[in-house]
Amino acid sequence: MVDLAEKFIPIVLIGAGGIGKTSVALAVLHHDRIKQRFGHHRRFIRCDQFPASSAHLLRRISNVIGAGVENPEDLTPLRAFLSSRKMLVVLDNAESILDPQGTDAQKIYDVVEELSRFNNICICITSRISTTPPGCKHLEVPTLSMDAASNTFYGIYDSDDRSNLIDIILEQLDFHPLSITLLATVAHQNKWSVDRLAREWERRRTSVLHTQHNKSLAAAIELSLTSPMFLELGLDARGLLGVIAFFPRGFDENNLDWLFSTIPDRADIFDRFCVLSLTYRTNGFVTMLAPLRDYLSPNDPNTSPLLCATKDHYFIRMSVKLNPNDPSFGEAKWITSEDINVEHLLDVFTTIDANSDGVWEACTNFMQHLVFHKKRLVILKPKIEGLPDDHPSKPECLFELSRLDYFVGNIVEQKRLLVHALELWRERGNGHWVAVALVALSGANQLMGLYEEGMRQAKEAAEVSERSGDTAGQAQSLILVAFLLRSLGQLDAAEEAAFRAFSLLLEKRNQYHVCQSVHLLGEIYRAKGEMEKAVHHYEVALKIAAPSNWHDLLFSIHYNLAQLFRNEGRLDDAQAHVEHAKSHEVNNPYYRGGAMEEQALIWHKQHRLEEARSEALCATDIYDKLGVAKDVERCKKLLGDIEKELITPVSSGQSGSNREFPVNGTASCTY
């Protein structure tokens, strides 16, 4: 700003209330270089201290610069004086006169624009709105850094003992300068300890930001909400701000049409919020600073019609059952940008509306969306497990939780949740869901190496599905039976079960599960040593899976092909398939560990021992964190072989692995 001012370039400081625009302008006004450049001709005009009219503005300019002209009608009688010396003029809080909806807005704008064109005057405007003259250099005032925020707080609080509790609060305030100043002032005036301050903040949040001299965050925010531009937006504007404030991320602008379909000028209103510095845009989202969110968010969400309508839009959008074979499946990817918002919405409404079946059904649907499009854990888990066992939605919620645990590689936790869900469905006599839970539980046991236990569950699931006439469920169970038989070395029986599943699936034309069965047949033929047949079936499975980009299947097929070619000594082919497998890990740590282990085995065979050791160490660490002991043991054996060769080289890397990777991640089956 100092550099710009020295060159007489007009400057506009834009930002939300309390962001520090005035403080920055004053720091520039009193800077040594500015004093040297402009001497005593540095002027500061508070635009909120006189009525918003061109007459009052011109009178104030004349008085402040010392022109001595009484009641000028425009800048004409002031031009000679204005042109006679170098000046820096700060128009502070200019939103009060530059608001385009004001009664004398155009005349005021013309005066400021003409003033900005003088080549011997630098005009500096601080404003909450961005409707300022062209040719000005616009500077957005950012929030503070952590260090600056901390120094600001402790400078007022007057303490040298720094606490992590304060750092947490400063971060929750988005490092907003006014909020930090008020917080420190309140704590200092009341002589609160850090612990007391933390308790008051937790209990009262931004309502604590009110000093004994009646300075408050509320006053700063309400000033923006009384501007003509904001009031012109109509009755929905305040409610819409409350909805934006409620959601941690604000809103993805691509989703405004379906979220706010009842508001006709929604795009224009969101633009105006940004012009007024009430919101800002970041990475395609319209959001707001945390202190504004905290103040504007409705205390009781149920009292906000707009928020309840937004909740319903989210719930309806999630109610569509997801099927990878459906052409509209990709539309559900909206959840990848809105997942934090939906999770917060559910966290709040499962607390204040805990008896509503609709909220818990939405919770189940939300997790299913994550299973397919953004595999991660959720903060809702304690609430779900805390539901009474007779709650109608509890087993479904537990099941979806278990699927998320599967996809982050926590198989032990997946099994625990499935056992609980299975018990509840057995008690209710729900055959379909009993079979679904048995299939998933069998898959978990398969991953844990508990083949006999998994076999019992897969066979029971097949029997339950057959009795109920669920062909797809029966086929899915048979796929598991076949895989487990293969793991136990009963290859002919495995082949027979896989063909039975394949025949049932062809009747239903379920491409996803057909792909599973074809892939499994490839695995069985590989175990039988019939490599040409195995490769043929793998390639057919790839052709089925590739158009739909089924990551779980594509990872497993490429992984198995890499393993097959490595065992046959075709290391270039093996490497190519490992690379393909890596592209389908999709944040699944168990898959990542598998790809790293296979990469280590290939490099071991190529005598790239240091690289092999690095990959094997990473794989071991992943498996260890996931608690899969058999995989840890296998990787440690590989590491031992590599270490021996690093000490005493041998003619060729002989270590190998016929690790049984899951056919498809069976716990992820659709139902």
C-alpha positions in Angstrom: 0.0 0.0 0.0 2.9 2.4 0.8 4.4 1.7 -2.7 1.0 2.3 -4.4 0.4 5.5 -2.4 3.8 6.9 -3.3 2.8 6.5 -6.9 -0.6 8.2 -6.4 -2.5 5.0 -7.4 -6.0 4.9 -5.8 -6.4 2.1 -3.4 -9.5 0.2 -2.1 -9.3 -2.0 1.0 -12.1 -4.5 0.9 -13.2 -6.9 3.7 -15.7 -8.0 6.2 -16.5 -5.9 9.3 -13.7 -6.1 11.9 -11.2 -7.6 9.5 -8.8 -4.6 10.1 -9.3 -2.3 7.1 -9.2 0.9 9.2 -6.2 -0.3 11.2 -4.3 -1.0 8.0 -5.2 2.4 6.5 -4.1 4.2 9.7 -0.8 2.3 9.7 -0.2 3.5 6.1 -1.3 7.1 7.0 1.4 7.3 9.7 4.1 5.4 7.9 7.5 7.2 7.8 7.7 7.1 4.0 4.1 8.4 3.7 4.9 11.2 6.1 8.0 12.1 4.0 6.0 11.9 0.8 2.8 13.9 1.8 3.9 15.8 4.9 0.9 17.4 6.7 -1.4 16.8 3.8 -2.6 13.4 5.0 -6.3 13.4 5.7 -8.6 10.8 7.3 -12.4 11.1 6.7 -14.9 8.8 8.6 -17.7 8.5 6.1 -20.1 6.9 8.7 -20.1 10.2 10.7 -22.2 12.3 8.3 -25.4 11.7 6.3 -24.9 9.8 3.0 -25.4 12.8 0.6 -23.0 14.4 -1.9 -23.5 17.8 -0.2 -22.3 16.5 3.2 -19.4 14.6 1.5 -18.2 17.7 -0.4 -18.5 19.9 2.7 -16.5 17.4 4.8 -13.8 17.2 2.1 -13.5 21.0 1.9 -13.2 21.3 5.7 -10.7 18.5 6.1 -8.3 19.6 3.3 -8.6 23.2 4.4 -9.9 24.6 1.1 -12.2 27.0 3.0 -15.1 26.7 0.5 -18.5 26.7 2.2 -21.1 24.2 0.9 -19.6 23.4 -2.5 -22.1 21.8 -5.0 -19.4 19.7 -6.7 -15.6 19.5 -6.9 -15.3 22.5 -9.2 -14.5 25.2 -6.6 -12.1 22.8 -4.8 -10.1 21.8 -7.9 -7.5 24.5 -7.7 -6.8 23.7 -4.1 -6.8 19.9 -4.7 -4.4 20.3 -7.6 -1.9 22.5 -5.7 -0.3 19.9 -3.4 0.4 16.2 -2.9 -2.3 14.6 -0.7 -3.3 11.3 0.8 -7.0 11.2 1.6 -8.5 8.2 3.4 -12.2 7.6 3.0 -12.9 5.2 5.9 -16.1 3.1 6.1 -17.0 4.3 2.6 -19.7 1.6 2.3 -21.9 4.1 4.2 -21.8 6.5 1.3 -21.0 4.3 -1.7 -23.9 1.9 -1.3 -25.5 1.9 -4.8 -29.0 1.7 -3.2 -28.5 4.9 -1.2 -30.7 7.9 -2.0 -27.8 10.1 -3.4 -25.6 7.2 -4.5 -24.8 8.3 -8.1 -23.7 11.8 -7.2 -21.5 10.5 -4.3 -20.0 7.9 -6.6 -19.2 10.6 -9.2 -17.5 12.8 -6.6 -15.3 9.9 -5.3 -14.5 8.8 -8.9 -13.4 12.3 -9.9 -11.3 12.6 -6.7 -9.6 9.3 -7.6 -8.5 10.7 -10.9 -6.3 13.6 -9.6 -2.7 12.7 -10.4 -1.3 14.4 -7.3 -3.7 12.8 -4.9 -3.8 9.3 -3.6 -7.2 8.3 -2.4 -7.5 5.3 -0.1 -11.0 3.8 0.4 -11.9 1.3 3.1 -15.2 -0.4 2.5 -17.2 -3.6 3.1 -18.7 -3.4 -0.4 -16.7 -3.7 -3.7 -18.8 -1.1 -5.7 -16.0 1.4 -6.0 -14.6 3.6 -8.8 -12.7 1.9 -11.7 -9.0 2.3 -11.9 -8.5 1.7 -8.1 -6.2 -1.1 -6.9 -8.4 -3.5 -5.0 -6.8 -5.2 -2.0 -8.7 -7.9 0.0 -7.7 -7.7 3.6 -6.9 -11.2 4.8 -7.3 -12.7 8.3 -4.3 -12.8 10.6 -1.6 -15.5 10.7 -1.5 -17.7 13.8 1.5 -15.8 15.1 0.0 -12.4 14.5 -3.3 -13.5 16.1 -1.5 -14.9 19.1 0.6 -11.7 19.5 -2.6 -9.6 19.2 -4.4 -11.6 21.8 -1.5 -11.8 24.4 -0.7 -8.1 23.8 -4.1 -7.2 25.1 -4.6 -10.0 27.6 -1.2 -9.0 29.1 0.3 -12.4 29.8 3.5 -14.1 28.8 2.1 -17.6 29.6 0.9 -19.0 26.3 -1.6 -21.8 26.1 -2.7 -24.3 23.5 -6.3 -23.6 24.6 -6.0 -20.1 23.3 -4.5 -21.3 20.0 -7.6 -23.5 19.5 -10.0 -20.6 20.2 -8.1 -18.3 17.8 -8.4 -20.9 15.1 -12.1 -21.3 15.8 -12.4 -17.6 15.3 -10.7 -17.9 11.8 -8.1 -15.5 13.1 -10.6 -12.6 12.7 -8.9 -9.5 14.2 -11.9 -7.8 15.8 -13.1 -11.1 17.4 -9.6 -11.7 18.8 -9.3 -8.1 20.1 -12.7 -8.4 21.8 -12.0 -11.8 23.2 -8.7 -10.6 24.7 -10.3 -7.4 26.0 -13.2 -9.3 27.7 -10.7 -11.7 29.3 -8.5 -8.9 30.5 -11.3 -6.8 31.9 -12.8 -9.7 33.8 -9.3 -11.0 34.9 -10.3 -14.5 33.6 -7.7 -17.3 33.7 -7.1 -19.2 30.4 -9.2 -22.1 31.7 -12.1 -19.8 32.6 -11.9 -18.1 29.2 -12.0 -21.5 27.5 -15.1 -22.5 29.5 -16.9 -19.2 28.7 -16.0 -19.6 25.1 -17.3 -23.1 25.0 -20.6 -22.1 26.7 -21.3 -18.7 25.1 -19.3 -18.7 21.8 -19.4 -15.3 20.0 -21.9 -13.9 22.5 -18.9 -13.5 24.8 -17.4 -10.9 22.4 -18.9 -7.9 24.1 -16.8 -5.5 26.1 -17.8 -3.2 28.9 -17.5 -0.2 26.5 -20.3 -1.7 24.4 -18.0 -2.8 21.6 -19.2 -6.1 20.1 -19.0 -8.4 17.2 -22.8 -8.2 17.0 -22.7 -4.5 16.4 -20.1 -4.9 13.6 -22.2 -7.6 11.8 -25.5 -5.8 12.2 -24.0 -2.7 10.7 -23.6 -4.7 7.4 -27.2 -6.0 7.7 -28.7 -2.5 7.9 -27.2 -1.3 4.6 -29.6 -0.3 1.8 -28.0 -2.9 -0.5 -28.7 -5.7 2.0 -32.2 -4.5 2.9 -33.1 -4.4 -0.8 -32.5 -8.2 -1.1 -35.8 -8.8 0.7 -37.1 -10.9 3.6 -35.3 -14.1 2.6 -31.8 -12.5 2.8 -31.4 -12.8 6.6 -32.7 -16.3 6.6 -30.5 -17.3 3.7 -27.4 -15.9 5.5 -28.4 -18.0 8.5 -28.5 -21.1 6.3 -25.0 -20.4 4.9 -23.8 -19.8 8.4 -25.2 -23.1 9.6 -23.1 -25.1 7.2 -19.3 -25.4 7.9 -18.3 -25.2 4.2 -21.1 -22.8 2.9 -22.4 -24.0 -0.4 -21.0 -25.4 -3.6 -22.2 -22.9 -6.2 -22.9 -25.8 -8.6 -25.7 -27.0 -6.2 -27.5 -23.7 -5.6 -30.3 -24.4 -8.1 -31.5 -27.6 -6.5 -30.8 -26.5 -2.9 -32.6 -23.1 -3.2 -35.1 -23.7 -6.0 -37.8 -21.7 -4.3 -35.7 -18.5 -4.2 -36.0 -16.9 -7.7 -32.9 -14.6 -7.6 -30.6 -16.9 -5.7 -27.5 -16.4 -7.8 -27.8 -12.6 -7.6 -28.4 -12.8 -3.9 -25.3 -14.9 -3.3 -23.3 -12.4 -5.5 -24.6 -9.5 -3.4 -23.5 -11.2 -0.2 -20.0 -11.4 -1.6 -20.2 -7.7 -2.7 -21.2 -6.8 0.9 -18.2 -8.9 2.3 -20.7 -11.0 4.3 -19.5 -14.1 2.4 -16.5 -14.9 0.3 -15.7 -17.4 -2.5 -13.1 -20.1 -2.1 -12.6 -23.1 -4.4 -16.1 -22.9 -5.8 -17.8 -22.5 -2.4 -19.6 -19.5 -1.0 -18.8 -19.4 2.7 -18.2 -17.0 5.6 -15.8 -16.3 8.4 -16.3 -18.4 11.5 -17.3 -15.6 13.8 -20.0 -14.5 11.3 -21.1 -18.1 11.0 -21.4 -18.5 14.7 -23.4 -15.2 15.1 -25.7 -15.7 12.2 -26.4 -19.4 12.5 -29.9 -20.0 13.9 -29.9 -21.1 17.6 -32.7 -23.5 16.9 -32.5 -25.0 13.4 -36.1 -26.1 13.5 -37.2 -22.4 13.7 -35.6 -21.6 10.3 -38.0 -22.5 7.5 -35.2 -22.1 4.9 -32.8 -24.3 6.8 -35.5 -27.0 7.2 -36.3 -26.8 3.5 -32.5 -27.1 2.7 -32.4 -30.2 5.0 -35.3 -31.7 3.1 -33.6 -31.1 -0.2 -30.5 -32.9 1.0 -32.5 -35.8 2.4 -34.5 -36.2 -0.8 -31.3 -36.0 -2.9 -29.8 -38.9 -0.8 -32.9 -41.1 -0.8 -32.2 -42.5 -4.3 -30.7 -46.0 -4.0 -27.3 -46.2 -5.6 -26.6 -48.8 -8.2 -23.3 -48.8 -10.2 -25.2 -50.2 -13.2 -27.6 -47.3 -13.3 -26.8 -44.5 -15.8 -27.6 -41.9 -13.1 -25.1 -43.3 -10.7 -22.6 -40.6 -11.4 -25.0 -37.9 -10.4 -24.5 -38.9 -6.7 -21.0 -37.6 -6.9 -22.3 -34.3 -5.6 -21.7 -35.8 -2.1 -18.0 -35.4 -2.6 -18.2 -31.7 -2.3 -21.1 -31.5 0.2 -20.2 -34.4 2.6 -19.0 -32.1 5.4 -22.2 -30.1 5.2 -24.5 -33.2 5.2 -22.5 -34.7 8.1 -22.9 -31.6 10.2 -26.6 -31.4 9.3 -27.1 -35.0 10.4 -25.0 -34.5 13.6 -27.3 -31.6 14.6 -30.6 -33.1 13.6 -29.9 -36.6 15.1 -29.5 -34.6 18.4 -32.5 -32.3 18.2 -34.8 -34.6 16.3 -33.5 -38.0 17.5 -36.9 -39.7 17.4 -37.5 -39.0 13.7 -37.1 -42.1 11.5 -36.5 -39.8 8.5 -33.3 -38.4 10.0 -31.8 -41.8 10.7 -32.9 -43.1 7.2 -31.0 -40.1 5.8 -28.0 -41.0 8.0 -28.0 -44.5 6.4 -28.3 -43.0 2.9 -25.5 -40.6 3.6 -23.1 -43.4 4.5 -24.1 -45.4 1.5 -23.2 -42.3 -0.7 -19.8 -42.2 1.0 -19.3 -45.9 0.4 -19.5 -45.4 -3.3 -18.1 -41.9 -3.8 -16.0 -40.8 -0.8 -14.8 -43.6 1.4 -14.2 -42.3 4.9 -15.3 -42.6 8.5 -18.0 -40.4 10.0 -18.4 -38.6 13.3 -21.9 -40.1 13.7 -20.7 -43.5 14.9 -21.1 -42.9 18.7 -24.7 -41.7 18.1 -25.5 -44.7 16.0 -24.1 -47.2 18.5 -25.9 -45.4 21.2 -29.3 -46.0 19.7 -31.5 -48.5 21.5 -31.3 -52.0 19.9 -35.0 -51.8 19.1 -34.6 -48.6 17.1 -35.9 -49.4 13.5 -32.8 -47.8 11.8 -30.1 -49.2 14.0 -29.1 -52.4 12.1 -29.0 -50.5 8.7 -26.9 -47.8 10.2 -24.5 -50.3 11.8 -24.2 -52.1 8.5 -23.3 -48.9 6.6 -20.8 -48.1 9.3 -19.2 -51.5 8.8 -18.9 -50.9 5.0 -17.0 -47.7 5.7 -14.7 -49.5 8.1 -14.0 -52.1 5.4 -13.0 -49.4 2.9 -10.6 -47.8 5.3 -9.1 -51.2 6.0 -10.4 -51.7 9.6 -11.6 -55.3 9.1 -11.7 -56.1 12.9 -14.1 -53.2 13.5 -16.1 -54.1 10.4 -16.7 -57.6 11.8 -17.7 -56.3 15.2 -20.3 -54.0 13.7 -21.6 -56.7 11.4 -22.0 -59.2 14.2 -24.2 -56.7 16.1 -26.3 -55.9 13.0 -26.8 -59.6 12.2 -28.0 -60.2 15.8 -30.6 -57.4 15.4 -31.9 -58.7 12.1 -32.1 -62.2 13.4 -34.2 -61.0 16.3 -36.5 -59.2 13.8 -36.8 -62.2 11.5 -35.7 -60.2 8.5 -34.4 -62.9 6.1 -33.1 -60.6 3.4 -31.0 -58.6 5.7 -29.8 -61.6 7.6 -28.4 -62.9 4.3 -26.8 -59.6 3.4 -25.1 -59.4 6.8 -23.9 -63.0 6.5 -22.3 -62.3 3.1 -20.5 -59.2 4.4 -19.4 -61.1 7.6 -18.2 -64.0 5.5 -16.2 -61.5 3.5 -14.6 -60.0 6.6 -13.6 -63.5 7.9 -12.2 -64.3 4.5 -9.9 -61.2 4.8 -8.9 -62.2 8.3 -8.0 -65.7 7.1 -10.9 -67.3 9.1 -12.0 -69.5 6.1 -14.0 -72.1 7.9 -16.0 -69.5 9.8 -16.5 -67.5 6.6 -17.6 -70.7 4.8 -20.3 -71.4 7.3 -21.7 -67.9 7.0 -21.6 -67.9 3.1 -23.4 -71.2 2.9 -26.1 -70.1 5.4 -26.5 -66.9 3.4 -27.0 -68.9 0.2 -29.6 -71.1 1.9 -31.5 -68.0 3.3 -31.5 -66.3 -0.1 -32.6 -69.4 -1.9 -35.5 -69.9 0.5 -36.6 -66.3 0.0 -36.2 -66.4 -3.8 -33.4 -63.8 -3.9 -31.4 -65.0 -6.9 -28.9 -62.2 -6.8 -28.2 -62.7 -3.1 -27.9 -66.5 -3.6 -25.3 -65.9 -6.4 -23.3 -63.4 -4.3 -23.2 -66.0 -1.5 -22.0 -68.7 -3.9 -19.2 -66.4 -5.1 -18.0 -66.2 -1.5 -18.4 -70.0 -1.1 -16.3 -70.5 -4.3 -13.6 -68.1 -3.2 -13.4 -69.7 0.3 -13.2 -73.2 -1.3 -10.4 -72.0 -3.5 -8.6 -70.7 -0.4 -9.0 -74.1 1.2 -7.6 -75.8 -2.0 -10.9 -77.4 -3.0 -10.6 -76.2 -6.6 -13.1 -78.4 -8.4 -15.8 -77.6 -5.8 -14.9 -73.9 -6.1 -15.2 -74.0 -9.9 -18.6 -75.6 -9.6 -19.8 -73.0 -7.1 -18.5 -70.1 -9.3 -20.3 -71.5 -12.4 -23.5 -71.8 -10.4 -23.2 -68.2 -9.4 -22.4 -67.1 -13.0 -25.5 -68.9 -14.3 -27.8 -67.3 -11.8 -26.3 -63.8 -12.5 -26.7 -64.1 -16.2 -30.4 -64.6 -15.7 -30.5 -61.3 -13.7 -28.1 -59.5 -16.0 -26.3 -58.0 -13.1 -23.0 -57.0 -14.7 -21.2 -56.1 -11.5 -21.7 -59.5 -10.0 -21.1 -61.2 -13.3 -17.8 -59.5 -13.3 -17.1 -60.9 -9.8 -17.8 -64.4 -10.9 -15.7 -64.2 -14.0 -12.8 -62.8 -12.0 -13.2 -65.5 -9.5 -13.0 -68.2 -12.2 -9.8 -66.6 -13.3 -8.5 -67.0 -9.8 -9.6 -70.6 -9.7 -7.9 -71.5 -13.0 -4.7 -69.8 -11.8 -4.8 -72.0 -8.7 -5.2 -75.0 -11.0 -2.2 -73.9 -13.0 -4.3 -73.3 -16.1 -2.7 -69.9 -16.8 -4.2 -69.3 -20.3 -7.7 -69.8 -19.0 -6.9 -67.6 -16.0 -5.6 -64.7 -18.1 -8.6 -65.0 -20.4 -11.1 -64.7 -17.6 -9.2 -61.8 -16.0 -9.2 -60.0 -19.3 -13.0 -60.6 -19.8 -13.5 -59.3 -16.2 -11.5 -56.2 -17.0 -13.6 -55.5 -20.1 -16.8 -55.7 -18.0 -15.5 -53.5 -15.2 -13.6 -50.8 -17.1 -16.5 -48.9 -18.6 -18.1 -48.4 -15.2 -14.8 -47.8 -13.5 -15.5 -50.2 -10.6 -12.4 -49.5 -8.6 -12.6 -52.4 -6.2 -12.9 -54.9 -9.0 -10.4 -53.2 -11.2 -7.8 -53.1 -8.4 -8.2 -56.8 -7.6 -8.1 -58.0 -11.2 -4.9 -55.9 -12.0 -3.4 -57.0 -8.7 -4.0 -60.7 -9.5 -2.6 -60.3 -13.0 0.5 -58.7 -11.6 0.9 -61.6 -9.2 0.4 -64.1 -12.0 2.9 -62.5 -14.3 5.5 -62.1 -11.5 5.3 -65.8 -10.6 5.8 -66.6 -14.3 8.8 -64.2 -14.5 7.1 -61.8 -16.8 8.2 -58.8 -14.7 7.5 -56.0 -17.2 3.9 -57.2 -17.5 3.6 -57.6 -13.8 4.9 -54.0 -13.3 2.4 -52.7 -15.8 -0.5 -54.2 -13.9 0.8 -53.0 -10.5 0.7 -49.5 -11.9 -2.9 -50.0 -13.1 -3.8 -51.4 -9.6 -2.3 -48.3 -7.9 -4.6 -46.1 -9.9 -7.6 -47.8 -8.4 -6.6 -47.7 -4.7 -9.0 -44.8 -4.1 -7.8 -44.0 -0.6 -8.3 -47.6 0.6 -5.3 -48.3 2.8 -5.6 -52.1 2.6 -5.4 -51.8 -1.2 -2.5 -49.5 -0.9 -0.7 -52.0 1.3 -1.4 -54.7 -1.3 0.0 -52.6 -4.2 3.1 -51.8 -2.2 3.7 -55.4 -1.2 3.4 -56.6 -4.8 5.7 -53.7 -6.0 8.3 -54.8 -3.4 8.1 -58.4 -4.6 8.6 -57.3 -8.3 11.6 -55.1 -7.4 13.0 -57.9 -5.2 13.0 -60.2 -8.3 14.7 -57.4 -10.3 17.4 -57.0 -7.6 16.3 -53.5 -6.8 16.7 -54.3 -3.1 16.7 -50.8 -1.5 13.6 -49.9 -3.4 12.0 -53.2 -2.5 12.8 -52.8 1.2 11.3 -49.3 1.2 8.0 -50.5 -0.3 7.9 -53.5 2.0 8.4 -51.3 5.1 5.6 -49.0 4.0 3.3 -52.0 3.4 4.2 -53.5 6.8 3.4 -50.2 8.5 0.0 -50.0 6.8 -0.9 -53.6 7.7 0.2 -53.0 11.3 -2.0 -50.0 11.7 -4.9 -51.9 10.2 -4.3 -54.8 12.6 -4.1 -57.5 9.9 -1.6 -59.9 11.5 -1.2 -62.4 8.7 -0.3 -59.6 6.2 2.2 -58.1 8.7 3.8 -61.5 9.2 4.1 -62.1 5.4 5.6 -58.7 4.8 8.1 -59.2 7.7 9.2 -62.4 6.1 9.7 -60.6 2.8 11.7 -57.9 4.6 13.9 -60.6 6.2 14.6 -62.1 2.7 15.5 -58.7 1.4 17.8 -57.9 4.3 19.7 -61.2 3.9 20.3 -60.4 0.2 21.5 -56.9 1.0 24.1 -58.5 3.3 24.9 -61.6 1.1 23.7 -61.2 -2.5 22.2 -64.3 -4.2 21.7 -65.1 -7.8 18.0 -64.2 -8.0 15.2 -63.0 -5.7 13.4 -66.2 -4.8 10.9 -64.9 -2.4 7.3 -64.8 -3.6 3.8 -64.5 -2.5 0.6 -66.2 -3.5 -1.3 -63.8 -1.2 -5.1 -64.2 -1.6 -6.4 -60.7 -2.2 -10.2 -60.4 -1.9 -12.0 -61.1 -5.1 -13.7 -57.8 -5.0 -14.1 -56.5 -1.5 -17.2 -58.6 -0.9 -18.4 -56.4 1.9 -19.1 -53.7 -0.6 -21.8 -55.6 -2.4 -24.9 -53.7 -3.5 -28.2 -54.9 -2.2 
